[in-house]
Amino acid sequence: MGEILKVDDIHVYYGSIHAVKGVSFEVNEGEVVTLIGANGAGKSTILNTVSGLLHPKTGSVVFEGRDLKGVAPHKIVEYGLAQVPEGRHIFQQMSVEENLQMGAYTQLNATVEPGIADVYERFPRLAERRRQIAGTLSGGEQQMLAMGRALMSRPKLLMLDEPSMGLAPILVEQIFDIIRELHSAGTTILLVEQNAQAALSVADRAYVLETGRISLTGTGAELMASDAVRKAYLGG
Amino acid sequence: MEFLSYLISGISLGSVYAIIALGYTMVYGIAKMLNFAHGDVIMVGGYISFCAMFYLHLPNVVAVLLAVVVCTLLGIFIERLAYKPLRNAPSLAVLITAIGVSYFLQNSALLIWKAAARSYTPVVTGTASLLDGRLSVSYISLLTIVACVVIMLSLTLFVSKSKMGKAMRACSEDKAAAQLMGINVNATISATFAIGSALAAIAGVLLCSFNTSLMPTTGSMPGIKAFTAAVFGGIGSIPGAFLGGLLLGIIEALAKAYVSTTLANAIVFAVLIVVLLVKPAGLLGRSVPEKV
């Protein structure tokens, strides 16, 4: 299992606010790794830094042996990194199918149709709504669309930012089932979640973030059993 | 018959406004900025085609193509130099810069081509006689109307079907998400400016052919009118710009014919105010509620 992503001691600032204070972690091929932590711990900031939307002041992000320093976000997508952003950010005024086509923007034209067929197979609900304007989908469907759209670029690493946010419990379960399916199909996933219970249950390894620093690390099962994690994130 | 001929002249004037408004609306839709220098790119298009025909004695078609090429490059150049560094700046800074670019272009034209009005030979001359000679319509009017419809339809098709067009819509909605799809947002905005400026060149040639004259301020008033037309139809909307341009031209022509030449502009803007009071997003604009 080779290392696919290596984040080394990154510091990220919003203006004068020091949001991420020296975070290091790595993701190996085929793993599901999760970053958990409270609101404002810096989880999304880390993902946005990996995808190039934010730039670390110091430290490095290396993807498949390539330093991503100064690489534009659209180039990073070409390298094989896809992010499902927090709040989904689907293109509300475009149809479901057009959203998927946008996900395949970096792909060769010939691979787009088979890719869409794959996504429809995984998310039959999206197939039913292919011509519908994406803004009219329900929250759960929008999350599926956001995930399907990210899969369209056939990423080597899929980053999911709060996929369960704002969804009913039954839908959260569905989304995590999909994550398990993707995992068993061999997709490498970096998952950021506030729902620590669900995240730890799917993760091979986990990192706990507290105010911009990693406070704990271990396998999903280890952290689930840890007192500190149970008290802070799992309701005792 | 008199009414019909006023109506046709209104439609052809409106077609010029519509072509300019399409450029305004494309740039606004994707870059979310009002490019007030757009009207002056029209003027540059006019001068380039004028010089090509008058000094270089190039065939008219070649002159028009040359104007399109020069304006396209000018549009890309302006965006790169003046607007791109302000991508994350407050919109007021961008607006003021656009006004600055507008003055820069006008004054450069003043320096190069001097203030005196040049007389512009229409690229197409002659008049068609319709309805047993009771109605005469100039070929340039017909050409303008046809050009406008063709441009509107091809833009609509481009934006809804092509990969680049879809990327433009994606950038228009959400630039960060577009980047996460692998879309090069800067290149997409450049392409939008290129298209808008190419349209401005065509509008410039048609406008000068109507007015048969050309000076450094030729583009300002039509630029403002076309901006009005874009807002009137719903800024950001391609069919809106088309409809807004046509209506504006028709209202202006009929007001000139039946009310007063001097009051025509006042009437045009009064109609705009009434429309915006009733439909703040414009005729075909989507009213997007502010996200909280």
Interface residues (C-beta under 8 A of the other chain):
Chain A: S51 G52 L53 A72 P73 H74 V77 E78 A82 Q83 P85 H89 I90 F91 Q92 Q93 M94 E98 Q101 M102 G103 Y105 T106 N109 R149 A150 S153
Chain B: K163 K166 A167 R169 A170 E173 D174 A176 A177 A178 Q179 L180 M181 G182 I183 N184 V185 R286
